[in-house]
């Protein structure tokens, strides 16, 4: 090894240990158990999420359909400056 690398390895060996490995396995096991519990909880609420999306879609389609039907059934307004006016010169000249 190079002298610089030897110095770095010696300093690393002389440095105090940051933390021990005594509770590592228990911590990993707790983390895995927590993730499994979270996964089970989210899987239990998945049908609720699907049902809420379906309900929102049904409400949106119903409200949109009613609004479209109302707009289609409404009689157009008549005015001299409206684009859809029955008195527009193009519609009078067709006859």
C-alpha positions in Angstrom: 0.0 0.0 0.0 1.0 3.6 -0.4 2.2 5.5 2.6 -0.8 7.8 2.4 -3.2 4.9 2.3 -1.4 3.3 5.3 -1.8 6.6 7.3 -5.5 6.7 6.5 -6.0 3.0 7.5 -4.1 3.6 10.8 -6.2 6.7 11.6 -9.4 4.7 10.9 -8.3 1.9 13.1 -7.4 4.4 15.9 -10.8 6.2 15.6 -13.5 5.4 18.1 -16.5 3.3 17.0 -19.5 5.5 16.0 -22.1 3.0 17.2 -22.3 -0.6 18.2 -24.0 -3.4 16.3 -25.8 -4.8 19.4 -29.3 -3.7 18.5 -29.0 -3.8 14.7 -30.8 -7.1 14.2 -33.6 -6.1 16.5 -33.9 -2.8 14.8 -34.1 -4.4 11.3 -36.8 -6.8 12.5 -38.8 -4.0 14.0 -38.5 -2.0 10.7 -39.6 -5.0 8.7 -42.6 -5.7 11.0 -43.7 -2.0 10.8 -43.5 -2.1 7.0 -45.5 -5.3 6.8 -48.2 -3.8 9.1 -48.3 -0.6 7.0 -48.7 -2.7 3.9 -51.5 -4.7 5.4 -53.3 -1.5 6.5 -53.0 0.0 3.0 -54.2 -3.2 1.4 -57.2 -3.2 3.8 -58.2 0.3 2.7 -57.7 -0.3 -1.0 -61.4 -1.3 -1.6 -62.4 1.9 0.1 -60.2 3.9 -2.3 -61.6 2.1 -5.3 -65.2 2.6 -4.1 -64.6 6.4 -3.5 -63.1 6.8 -7.0 -66.1 5.0 -8.5 -68.5 7.1 -6.6 -66.8 10.3 -7.6 -66.9 9.1 -11.2 -70.6 8.3 -11.0 -71.4 11.6 -9.5 -69.4 13.5 -12.1 -71.0 11.6 -15.0 -74.5 12.2 -13.6 -73.9 15.9 -12.9 -72.2 16.4 -16.3 -75.0 14.5 -18.1 -77.7 16.5 -16.4 -75.9 19.8 -17.2 -75.4 18.8 -20.8 -79.0 17.8 -21.2 -80.2 21.0 -19.6 -77.9 23.1 -21.9 -79.1 21.2 -25.0 -82.8 21.5 -24.1 -82.5 25.3 -23.3 -83.8 27.6 -26.0 -81.1 29.7 -27.5 -81.2 33.4 -26.7 -82.1 35.7 -29.5 -80.3 39.1 -29.8 -79.0 41.2 -32.6 -75.3 40.8 -31.5 -75.3 37.1 -30.6 -73.4 34.7 -32.8 -76.2 32.1 -32.7 -78.9 34.7 -33.6 -81.7 33.6 -35.8 -81.7 37.1 -37.3 -78.1 36.9 -38.6 -77.8 37.9 -42.3 -76.4 34.6 -43.2 -79.5 32.8 -41.9 -81.9 35.3 -43.5 -80.3 34.9 -46.9 -80.7 31.1 -46.9 -84.4 31.3 -47.4 
